[in-house]
């Protein structure tokens, strides 16, 4: 069964790289905003594993999750400048998420955000497993995957009410929009509503109030490009607190 896991991982990265290359082509040759192409990558990375796990089913052990996490982080090494400048295919993939306003920190912010996300989610999975709350683990992941995925393109296209945040290792200010942040709020409501059977009535009402507000604030106040670790940490802590009520 472990062999199936490695096939699963290989297919996942192959599909992701093909999509990244296509998005890089759209950004470079067709003038599509990177704000859009990077979120296509975001959704592909979020949804592909869900479908691949149906075709290449394998035991969902904690050890394999750690291996998958290490794969995800280590594969970012192909995007370092000495490599991507020599390999056209990789450079075109990099263009799919290299926002001009993020340069020269694009890869630094991306890699540290992914690493930070895993540093949060690994202990939280252990905490939830210890307390028998495995059925709630997907809540912050869904809110981050869907809500945060929609926030940027919605903000770019429809955002009219802007506010500013700082980025890591930089004093430059970046804009977010209330319209984009509203995507996190609405997604949180839908996800919690979908999970109503996982809570008591009192817990569910509390979750409907607390989770959307806290997740929206976490997204709004987190550093530019570094919202994933903050969304994960906030989501897991709030849902855990609600489960104790």
C-alpha angles and dihedrals in degrees: 000000000000088000088060089053092057091047087051091053094046093052091045094055092042092055092043092051091049091052091046091052091050091048090048088054090052091049097046103034104026101036096238110163114257087225085072101037093050090054091051085058089048094055093043091052089049100046103033095071090051092058096036091056088063094055099034102034116184136165110285097224126162090240093057090047090056091049090050090049092051090049091053093051098040094050089065087075090080089069097060111122099251089055102040093046089059099042115060094197093055092044090054090049090051090054089063092071104020102110111196091228091057097056130149091016099051097111094036093054093043096049095044091047091053092045090047091050092054092045087058101040098048097061090039091056088051091049093049092046090051091055096041094249099127090126089066098050094095096057098086090037092055093046091049095042097048106022098043090039090059096040098078101044091043090048093048094047103036106013114126102152108067133187131178135241135178126240129226116272090008139086092207116118122228130196129242127173136226088230090058093046089051087066089064091048095049093043090051090053092050094046094049090046089052090052095051092121091058093065139051113251091259092048092047094052090047091048091050089056102037106036099055093045095046095043092049091050091047091054093044097049100038119103119270111283090001102088098112097075091045093048092049094047094046094044096049094045094048095045090047091051091049091050089058094058 
